[in-house]
Amino acid sequence: MEARQNAHFEAKPADAEATETVIRVIPRMADLDPAAWDTLAGDSPFLRHAFLHALEASGCVGADIGWEPVHLALFRNGRLDAAMPLYIKHHSWGEFVFDWAWADAYRRHGLAYYPKLVCCVPFSPVPGARLLARNDADRGTLLQAALKLMQDLNFSSLHILFPTEPDHAALQATPLMHRSGFQFHWHNAGYADFEAFLAAMTHDKRKKIRQERKKLAAAGVTFRWVEGAESTDADWDHFYRCYADTYARHRSDPHLNRAFFAAIRASMPENLVFIIADRQGEPIACSFCVKDGQRLYGRHWGTLEYVPGLHFETCYQQGIEYAIAKGLQVFEGGAQGEHKLARGLVPTATHSWHWLENAEFREAVDRFLERETDAISHYMDELDAPFRREPPSIK
């Protein structure tokens, strides 16, 4: 651990006036200035210093559970000029870009796939910036530093998950392998209200949603939106009970604990929203969402009793209605789920980039990715459109 904490990389100055450029491995977000980090991170709540620090401070990520922070920070004349959220991983849980088969192939050949280096937001498959920098030169420097760290530690691989523009240009200039994926996102085509959104859908899908909503109303289910700043202890108790119950039904433990949610409630309430379902005055279900100035992100949900249609309404329809009411442009419904197509979410491309140090495995995986990319492209083309006319694409 000490060697990792004290590791650093020298880089050439970006201009003649620079007197010192150095990249350091930072083992804790607490060791970085929050304002300087957030200036680089932009609008994404998942990249905010408060969010990543809360994961560490609450023990949701750490070396003891296979998520060891080794963030890269580029300092120029003492100022934080670029950064990269980076973790040593001893498993592939919580990543949402699945490489279990790669790990198994390594094992069957007597090689160690873990540990590996992963650049991502833990437990959150949200696309966004990963190379937090002001220019492509610094993004390239971060990538080279990450590769050097991987080699110095004798790890198998480096993985950068769900990057978006402008990271792609820097990544395309490297020999890393590109992997295609997709999620289902809803795009706001300037809808005046939820009825206008429904009117744009095909007849069968519009009819199904309206029928589900009528049945929920007949069952006495109502919904309320609770902003983070207005949330009460009772709201958080209800949410966490629903959240933990979802994991219990799958015989697993939640990734995120009460301490994490308490921390982000205190530090970033403006980014948080509950969608709570009530029945006869008592809360029975909850969807936890995160938002920024343009997007609503559906994150976690749970219910304490089964009501037909409750899942789709709480997780998707209410999120879309909230986004329309608040003027948000995109609703991200999370990873996977072809059923989201019937709710108005459309397939949206995602990306990841990978480097395997072993040349033979790298060549084999590269061939696999070519086939996988073709298959994904054909699959996305064959999906039935939920709209009479496709809404405009929003980058």
N, C-alpha and C positions, 0 to 999 in steps of 0.2 A: 504493500500500500504506500509506504513512504516514497518509494522510487517513483510511483505513478504521480503522487502529489507534487513532487519536486521536479518532474520532467518538464522540459521546455524545448522549444524549437526556435532557432534563429532564422530570420528571413531577411532578404535584402530589402533595404528601404525602398518605398514606393516612389520617392523623389529625392532629389539631391539635398533638400533641406532636412529631411528626416534624420535624426541622430540615433534613434534606436527603434527597431521593430522586433518584437519577440512574441512568441506564442507560448502560453503556459497551459498546463493541465490544471483545471480547477475542480477539486473534489466536492465542493459544496456551493450551491447558489448563494448562500449567505456570505461567501467570500467575494462576491461581485457587487458592484454598485447597482442598485435596482433601476435608478433613472437612466444610467448609461446603457444597461441591457435593454430596457424597454424602448429606448430610442431606436435601437437596432431591430427590435422584434416587431415593431409596427403595431397594427390594430388587433392582431390575433390574441384572444384571451388565453389560449392554450400555451402561447409562448411568453406570456408575461412572467416577469421575475416572480411575482407573488404566487402564480400557479405552480411553477416548477419548484420553487422553494417549499411550498406547502407539501408537495409530494415527498420531499426529502425530510422535512422537519417532522412530519407525521409518521415516518417509517414505512410509507407505502412503497418507496423505492430505497434501495440500499444494498450493500454488498451481501448482507446476510440472506436476502431473498432473490439474489441473482440479477439485481439492477444496480450496478455500482456506477455512480456518476463520475465521469472523467471529461467534463466539459472543456472545450477548447476556447481560449480567449486570446485574441490578437491585440496587443497593446502597441500603440505607436506614440512615442514620447510620453509614455505613462497614461495615455488615454485609451479606453476600450474602443477599438475601431471595428472589430468583427468578432463573431462568436458562433459557436456550434454546440447545440445540446447533444451530448454524447454519453453513451453508457456501455459498460462492459456487461455482456449478457451471458448467463450460464444456462439459458434455456430459450425457448422462442415464444413463451406465453406473453400475451398483452401487446403483440406487435401488429397483428391483422394483415401481415404479408407473410404467407405461410411457406416456410422453408423446412418443415419437418422431414420431408422426403430427402432433402439434401443432407440433413444431419444424419439420417438413417443410412444413407449411402456411405458417408464417411465412416460411420461405426462399422458397417459390414466390411469395409476395407482396412479396418484396424487403425483408422485415423481419428483424431479428435476434432470435432466441429466446434465444440464449445471449449473455452470462451470465445466470443466474437465481439466486435464493436458495432454498435447500432446507434444511428442518429435518428431520433424520433421524439414524439411526445408519448410518454408511457401511457398505455391503456386507452389511447384516444386515436382512432384512425382518421384524423382530420388532416386534409391537405393544407399545406402552408409552407412558408419559408423555412428552410433548414440551415442554410448558410447565411447567417445574419450579418450582412455586410453592405457597404455603400456602393461597391463596384465589383466587376467580375474578377479583377486581379486579386482582391482580397478573398473572394470566394474560392478561387483557384488555390491560393495559399493555404486556406483552411483544409481543403481537400487533400493537398499534399501532406499537410501535417497529420491528418487523420490516418492516411496510409502509412506514414512513417511510424506513428504510434502503434498501429496494428503490427507492423513488422518488428519493431523493437520489443514488443511484448510477446512475439511469436504466436499471435492469434491466427485463426484460420481465415478470417474474412472481415470485410467492412460492408455495412448495409445502410443506405440512406432511404428512409421510408416516407412516402407521400410528399415529396417536394413539389413546389409549384414554380411558376415564373417569378423572378428571373433566375432561379437556381439552375434551370435546365441548360442554359447556354454554357455555364461553367462545367456542368456535369458532362455534357456532350463533348467537351474538349478533353476528357479523360478516357482511359481505356475501360472504365467501369461498364458493366453490362446493364442494359435497360430492361425493366420488367413492366409490362402493362397490366392494368387492373381496371376495375370500375366500381362505382358506387351508384346509388340512386339518390339524386338531388331534385328538389322542386325549384323551379325558376319563376319569378314573378314577372308576368307579362303585362304589368300595369293594371292588374285587376282592381276594380273599385271595391269589391267585397267578396265574400266566400261564394255567394250565388253566381257572381260573374265568373269565378274560377270554375264552378261546376258547369256553367253553360258552355265553357270551352271544351269540356270533356266529351268523349263518345257517349252515346245514349246509354249503353249497358253499364258503363262504369259510373256515370252520373246517377242512374237509377239506384244502383246498389248502395252508394253512399247515402243517398236520401232515405232509403228504407232503413238502413242501420241507425241513422240518427233518430228517426221516428220511433224505433223500437227502444232505443236508450231513453228517450224522453218518456215513453210510456212506462218504462221500468222505474221512473223516478230519479234518473241519473242526470245531474247537472254538472257543469264545469266552471271553474274559475281560474284566472291567471293571477299568479302572485309573484310580483317582482321581488328580487332578492332583498332590496332595501326595506321592503314592507313585510317580509316574511317573519313569522313568529317561531318561537321554540317548538310549538306544537306542529307547525308545518314541517320543520326539519325532522322532528321525531317520526311523523307520519311517513315522510319520504324515506328515511333510512330504514324503517320497518319494511316498507314495500321493496326497497332496493335489496336488502339482505334476504328477503323471502324469495326473490327471483333466483338468487344464487343457491339458496337452500334447496329449491325445487330441482336444481341440477346437481345437487350433492357436492357443492363447492363453496368456498368462502369468498366474500367480496374482496376485490382488489383494493378498494378504497375504504378507509376507516372513518369513524366519526371525527377524529382529530383533523383529518384533511378537509372535510366539509366545513368544520368549524372555522378553519383557517381561511378558506376562500370566502366564506360568508362574511368574515370580518374585513378582508383585504380587498375584495373585488365584487361587492354585492350588485353593482350596476351591470355586471355581466351575467347575472343568474336569473332564471325564471322557473317557477313551478307551474305545471298544469295539473290541477288537482280535480279529481272526480269525486263528487259527493252523492250519496244516496240517503234520502230521508234525513238529511242534515248531518250525516256522518261521512268522513272521508273514507273512500274505499280503494282508491288507486292514485298514482302520481307519476308524472313524467318530469324528469329534471332536464332542463335545457340550459345551454350557454349561448350568449349572443355577443355580437360586436355591432359595428355601425351598419353592416351590410347583410349579415348572415345570422340565422338561428340554427344552432346545432342540437339535435336531439341526442341525448347522452344515455340516460338510464331510466328505467321504468319498472314498476311493480304494481301488483294488485293483491288485495286481501280477500277478494271473492270473485268468482267467475260470473261475468255478465256478457252475453253474446255481443260482439262488436266493440266491446270496451277497449280492447288493446289498440285496434286500428284508430278509433276516435281519439284516444288519449295520446297516442304516440305520433299520429300523422295528421289527421284532419284538424285537430285543435292547433297543432304547430303551424300548419299552413294558414289557418285563419288568423292566428296571432301575427304571423309574418306580414300578411296583407294589411292588417289593422295598423301595424307599426311601420309600414313602409319598407320592410326588409326585402332584399332582392333574392335571397337564396335560403332554402331550408334543407339542411343536410340531415338525412335520416339515419346516418350510421352506416356501418359496413354490411354488405351482403343484403339479401332479401328481395327476391324477384316479386314477392307479393306487394312490394311498395309501388310497383308499376301501376297497379289498379287504383292507387291512391293519388296519382298525379305526379309521382316522382319519376324522373327519366334517367336512363343510364348515362353516367358521366365518367370520362376516362380519369384514372389515377395512375400514378407512376412510382416506381422505386428503382434504385440503382445499387449494383452489387459488385463487389470485388472478392474473388476467391483466390487465395495465394497459391494454392495448388494448381498448376497449369493444366493437368489432365482433367481434373474436376471442372475447372473453369471452362474448358472447351466443351465438355459434356453438357454443362448447365447452359452454356450459350446456345447450343443446338436445341435444347429443350425450350428455352425462352422464345426462340424463333417460332417453333410450332405452337407454343402457348399463345403468343401474340396473335397469330393468324386465327386460332380458335376463338379467342375473345372477340376479335373484330367481327367474325362471322356471327357469333352469338348476339352481339349488340345489334347488328343489322337485322336479325331475325325477330327481335322482340317487338310485340305489338305496341303501337303508339297509343297512349291513353287519351290523346287529344285529337280533335278533328283537324286541327292545324298545330304543328309543333310550335311551342313557345320559343322566343328568341334565345339563343345560347348566350349565357353570361359567363365570361371568363373569370 
